[in-house]
Every structure is written in structure tokens, then in C-alpha cells.
Amino acid sequence: MSFRILTDTSANLPTEILKDNDISVIPFSYFIKDREYSCVDTAGFDGKKFYHAMRLGAKISTSQINIFHYLRFFERFLMSGEDILMINMSSGISGSFRCAELAAKELKPKFPDRRIMLIDTLGASLGEGLLVLRAVEFRRRGYSISKAYDKLESEKHRMYQVFTVDDLTYLKNSGRIKGSAAVVGNMLQIKPLLKGNANGEIVNFGKTVGRKKAILTMAQKYNQLVRNPELQTVGIAHADCEDDAEYLAQLIGEKKPPKSILTVMYEPVTGSHVGPGTLALFFMGGDDVRNK
């Protein structure tokens, strides 16, 4: 029996991929001057305009997905007799996963014959989105929802997420990174190197002098830690720094080329937390890769 694959907009998957693979999405919200927006259709998102406004000082605030929205979202599929595999943004950076858990618990008595299985990806952007694509692959192979869930629960710990930002102030102001670590990225040409740790939190693990060196270091991490690149899709996300994204793609293709590379512009909610100029790389490594 097949199942419905759901995710949130943090997964950062292009609209065409969502439509082609029958993936349904619940949106995070963001606010500009007290007006609420969401971005389910990334094809209509003007990233250059959005990040230019941020560089000029535009203030963006966001809100997590609440229980009420999850209840409405889940119920439409449960009522049509479908089991749900929901692939979520990291609980280490958002309370949204907890809201999804509470909604699933509330719906269980009403739909006792249906399954709602939730994956806390411990990731965001394509650290989440690539796992959604793995779920699509498992469904295509005919896996049961339980088997797909078990595979994703295992694979999420092998998803390496490394990135650099132009200004750590955005992460500090949104509470995604703590204390003195936020000072590093604002000193002359010092560029921070960050990753998602084993708890799905953002941590600063190093720094370089200059942007080019930061990108080279990200590529070196890939060469050191990637496993079976010829079998996987690697993700690159950027917040209006397309040339840097292309340079990074070139670097990772030189020694250990992956099967394919999916490059996206950061969607507005996750992008507002990391800030313009952010460049991120996502790939599968070994079992303990998040601790490296």
C-alpha cells in the first residue's frame, strides 16, 4: 500500500519537483512590516529582490507551524484514506516538529486505522529536502510506510550539512546560534564555517580568512566525508550568491563527482535566518558524519 509524502517549505524543493513527485507541502510563514506571507511556490519567489532588501536592512520575522495548521493539513489526507509520512524541519532549530507530534496524537483516535509517521530530519533546506527525495525513491520502489520510515530514520544521521554565511548576526538574532560564536563572522574578512550537529542544532566549527577559502574548505569536507557520491544527489543552497554556488559545484565535481547536484535559492523563511550571501552544501556521509 502506498502512502502520502508530506513536508514543509523549509525543505526548499523546487515547485516542479514537488508536483512531479506528488509531494504536499505545509508552509512556514514570514512577516514583512506586519504583513504575513508564505512561499509554497518557489518558482514565483524573487530571491534576488528578497535578499537585496535584507541587505538594505529589511526586517523579516517568522513563525513556526502551529498545531491547528497541522491538524487541518493532516486531516485532508487521512479523510481520503491515506497514511502519512511527514518529513519535518529539525527540532533543534524550530518547535514546529513538536507541534506536528501533538497534532498527530490528537488525530489518532479519530483515524485509528491510519498511520501518521513523523521524521525529525535534524536538518533544514536541502538537508531536509534530500531526505524527502529519498522518501519518494522508497515509495517508488514499493516500500511500505514503515520500511521507508526506518530507512529515513537511519539515513538522517548520515546527512552532512556545512555552510558559511556573510554575517552571523541573522542567526544570532533569530536564536539559531548562541553567544560569542556570533562575533566570529563580523570580524574583517573572517568567514565562519558552520554545520548541523547530531542534535540538529547549528554549531560553529571553524573559520577561514576570506570567502574563497571558506568555499574551498567546504569542498574539502565533502571530499573527506562523502560516501558513494556516484549514487547520490548532492544539494547546494545559496542566498543570492549564484556564482559561489557554481564554484562550489565545480569543486565537488573534480575529485568525487556525485550522480547529480541540486542547486536552489534559499526559500524566504530559512533564508531570513541565515541571511543573504549564505552558501550551504548537503551530502550523505558515514554513520558518525554529523560529529565530524
Secondary structure, 3 states (H helix, E strand, C coil): CCCEEEEEHHHCCCHHHHHHCCEEEECCEEEECCEEEECCCHHHCCHHHHHHHHHCCCCEEEECCCHHHHHHHHHHHHHCCCCEEEEECCCCCCCHHHHHHHHHHHHCCCCCCCCEEEEECCCCCHHHHHHHHHHHHHHHCCCCHHHHHHHHHHHHHHEEEEEECCCCHHHHHCCCCCHHHHHHHHCCCEEEEEEECCCCCEEEEEEEECHHHHHHHHHHHHHHHCCCHHHCEEEEEECCCHHHHHHHHHHHHHHCCCCEEEEEECCHHHHHHHCCCCEEEEEECCCCHHHC
